[in-house]
Each structure stands twice: as C-alpha cells, then as structure tokens.
Amino acid sequence: MPIATLNGIQLNYTVTGTGPLVVLVMGTGSPGRVWNSYQVPALVKAGFRVATFDNRGIAPSDECADNMHIDDLVADTAALIEHLGRGPARVVGTSMGARVVQELALARPDLVAKAVMFGTTGRPHPMAHTLNLGEQALHDQGVQLPPLYAAAVKAMLNLSPHTLEDPIRAQEWLDIFEFSSAAKASPGVRAQLGMDRSRDRLADYARITVPSLIVGFADDRMTPAVFCREVAAAIPGARYEEIEGCGHFGYLERPDEVNRLLIDFLSDSAGPR
C-alpha cells in the first residue's frame, strides 16, 4: 500500500481496479482493509476503481493523537481524492466514515459525484455519548477488558440477534472479535474516540446537493435506523434504504444486499429516488 503526504500527514491507501473512482471511508478504530472482505471485490467486478485508506489515527497512517477533529478526516479524504486525480469521486462511508462523507459532501461538493452513508446519524444521542465516554475512560484508566468478554460485548452491540441465533456464525464472529480485542487501543484510536460529536448537523445537511443514498440496518444498536432516516429526510432528494436482519456491521453481515444497493446507486445511470 502506498503512503503519501496528504493534508500535512502520512496517509496509507490502496487502489484496486479500473473505471470511475470510488473512495471507501471506514469507521472508528478500524483499518481500511475491512472493506476488502466484500465491498472492494464487488465494486471492482462491477467496473469501478476503488480506493481504501487508513484514516488518521490508524497506523501506518499518522496517528495524530492530539486534538483530532472530524474536519481533519474530511480534509484528508478530500486530499486523497485530489491526489488520485479522479475527482469528483463516488464516496462511501460507514459509521464515523459516513459522517465524514456527509461533511465532505457539504464542504466539497466539487469532489463528490455521489455519496453513500451506512449506519449514520446527524445528531448526538445520550446513549451513544455515554458509550463513547465509557470507551474513552477505559483507555484513559488503563483498563483492558478480557478479550472473551470484550468479544461478547462487541458482538451484542454490533451484530443482529438474527446473526447470533446461529451458534456456528456466532462463534465465528466471537473468534474474530476476540482476536481483535487482544490489543490495547492505540493513541490514534483514542483520538478518534475523543472527537467532538456534540453538534446537531441535521439542519446543515439541508444544504447538501450531492445525490445521496443512506442505508440503515434494521437491528443497528449503535446508530438505530431512525437516525439514518433522519439524515435521509434532511438531505434534499436523498434515497433511503433499510436492510433487515443485520446490525451496525450490516455491510459485513449482509454483504450481498448491501453491495446490490451500492452498485445500483453508484452506477452512472442511477441517482436519487
């Protein structure tokens, strides 16, 4: 994966395929390679050139552990699109990455041909705020949950009960989460957790003019689908779709349904509905 100096930091990225550029923006604490499991192969097969990258805070991109703001991530994404020389791009994000996409569409519509947001929100909520503060406190107090327990908590928060009903699938996910929970959160991830999430942006999103698709996941506990519907209602002409039987990681739980929506919307003939 090449590393380039963009927006004043070192940003680690990779590009696969040929065709119109699609940039994928990952959520809090996760590397860009998470997209490689399902979305990158499907988009490349559909004829897109796909860029993934590690947001600031995720090594080997610079950790930028002090005073991180979502506007920094927006500027990083804009700089990557300009660096690749293929703007405007189709830009897709999930969770924190979806909020980055929303702000990018607002700040730099010249760089965004179409915007897709999974599991997003446009305003703060006390449950999400309290969970975020708790995660910050665990880091700051040097508390590391036992990996088995951390895996179970992550599964319950991010996956659908329909996924967890199957003991074999549940165990597969628990194994993945246990492995990823073994390492202590880095200062860069702590900086991502500490970004200001207190602003209600729904009224501002009325100024987004980019064709937009918002996808809610019916069993999402982290960003319930009602919050996604609010974002879709705020953006003029936005299309909203909801996928049943999946939680916050719906793009991994139900990738075929997600990819069908994604490719349909990103294709040249598609637009807001």
Phi, psi and omega in degrees: 000128178288152173240128181235151173275110183227135180053033176081006179228167173274123183239126181267125184215166174216151180231133182227140173088181179226157180119196178301141185281131171241127177250127183253128185245120186274166182272186186302130170078002185243144178281161181298336183294348176302327179295341187291339183297318187225314190286317182299309180301319181294319181290320178297316178299327180280358174100025179252154169264121192244127176249129170240157180203162176268116177305153172307139187104341182245110179296147010274004166298159180299141183285327177049055192286353182247129167058050180277140178232154179297331177299331176295317179293324176298314180295324176299314181295318177299317180296324178294316178301315179294321179298321181284348172068025185232022179286157357288150183249160167276127188237131185233134178219157176233139176057239177305321179297328177293321177294324174300316181297317179301314181290325176295317179298328179282316186277324185226064181298339178295340182260357187238113177281318177212149182235136178231131182233123174258139171051057188247177176205160178238005182209159179285159176216140186299328180293311179297321180297316182293319177299317179298315178298322178297319178295319177297319181295320177303316180294311186293330180268005177069026181267123175242115181296146174306134185306323179297316180290317178300322179295317180295318178297315181297320179297315182293327181281328192247348183245157178284147172304330179296323177292317186282348176296330181274113184301325181291312178295319179301316181294322178301314179294318180299321178298317179297313183292325178297317179297315183286341181274352185289331182271143177290142178300137182280164175302328178293318176295320176301322178294321176297317179298328185274000180296147181295124177240021190272350186274136171272114187254002187301316180298324180293328183292349174296345180266001177285128181249355183285137173305127191229142173238126175247128180244120175259150177250123194301328183254023183287118177270336184281314175228083183309149186304332179299327178291323177295319178297325177297317179296316179298320179292331182283329184270120182303128176074007183293148175261136178241135174227147179231134182250127182280160170070026177210158181252211186299331177265038183302329179292343174259328180284318183233060188295327181296315179294317180298314183294324177298314178298316184298310183291321177300315184288321185282344179297151186303327184279350186264159177197193180296148180235000000 
